[in-house]
Amino acid sequence: MKIGILEPGFAPEELRDEFKSYPKMLEKLLGDVDPGLEFETWTVLEDEFPDSIADADGWVVMGSKHGVYENAPWMIRLQDFLREAVGAGQPVFGICFGHQILATALGGKVVKSDKGWGVGVHAYDVDASNADWLADSPSTIRINAFHQDQVVEIPEGATVWASSDFCPYAGLQYGANAASIQPHPEFMRPYEQALLESRHDLIPEDVHKAAMKSLETPISSPDFAKSIVKFMTRQRVRNAA
């Protein structure tokens, strides 16, 4: 299966030599689960888009420092692309900014939250009742987060599969083929720590201190990657059956 990665943002320049790009992090995360997966990245931030939704079998939208409410031309184009892919029944998965722009594209609302920064390891309650791809997930997952923006109104027909007191709409699903998550399953501890250190001046001291302390908590990302792969590939498995 070929997964198309839509790249709407870059890692901070000072961290790129060591940690590369967010798409490379995702390739490592999912490739460790299924080495047979193929990947191709389009940097939508620079208006580089696939010629067609048929250029990949499914799509993952990554994170960005930008807010979807900026309504930049590439964001509007990305929303059109996502609606087309979802409407065609392709698997589509959003991460952080991807979570937010998918919600926006389908009729939700995103704002810069008055709750402030969500950083470090966050715990989320999982409701798998409407999400068979989460059948093997524990009832609580712990994943690195790094955001201020949040989805505050979900699209009609969306269901919530992950939530916390800080982020009630942390995981959303849209029918059988589109889903998303607010935190970053592709962020491992070394990158989350480096990012926190590089952005120390932007984050309130008490929040930053708590986030650094939280990094001692084991994260669920390697296991959650199995759920993402199941979500992305299950339609292909069904078609082959």
Beta strands, then each sheet from edge to edge (+ up, - down):
strand 1: 2-6
strand 2: 38-42
strand 3: 58-61
strand 4: 92-95
strand 5: 109-112
strand 6: 118-126
strand 7: 140-147
strand 8: 149-153
strand 9: 159-163
strand 10: 171-174
strand 11: 178-181
sheet 1: 2+ 1+ 3+ 4+ 11+ 10- 9+ 6- 7+
sheet 2: 5+ 8-
end
